[in-house]
């Protein structure tokens, strides 16, 4: 069985911190714009 260095509680806390950083910045909107652009590009 594979064991990670972080346990589930620590991992969840880390993910929450990352989400707070992403949501509090323009990063999320940047990612959305990139994905939307790529999607439109591949559709054409």
C-alpha positions in Angstrom: 0.0 0.0 0.0 1.3 3.4 -0.9 1.6 6.0 1.9 2.1 9.7 1.3 4.2 12.0 3.4 1.2 14.0 4.4 -1.8 12.5 6.0 -5.3 13.3 4.8 -5.9 16.1 7.3 -2.7 17.9 6.4 -3.3 17.4 2.7 -6.8 18.9 3.0 -5.5 21.9 4.9 -2.8 22.4 2.3 -5.4 22.3 -0.5 -7.6 24.8 1.3 -4.7 27.2 1.7 -3.9 26.9 -2.0 -7.6 27.5 -2.9 -7.6 30.6 -0.7 -4.5 31.9 -2.5 -5.9 31.2 -5.9 -9.4 32.6 -5.2 -8.0 35.7 -3.6 -6.0 36.6 -6.7 -6.6 37.0 -10.4 -5.0 33.6 -11.0 -8.4 31.7 -11.2 -9.7 34.1 -13.9 -6.4 33.8 -15.8 -6.7 30.0 -15.8 -10.4 30.3 -16.9 -9.4 32.6 -19.8 -6.6 30.2 -20.9 -8.9 27.2 -20.8 -11.6 29.1 -22.7 -9.1 30.2 -25.3 -7.7 26.7 -25.8 -11.2 25.2 -26.0 -12.2 27.7 -28.7 -9.0 27.1 -30.5 -9.4 23.3 -30.6 -13.1 23.6 -31.6 -12.1 25.5 -34.7 
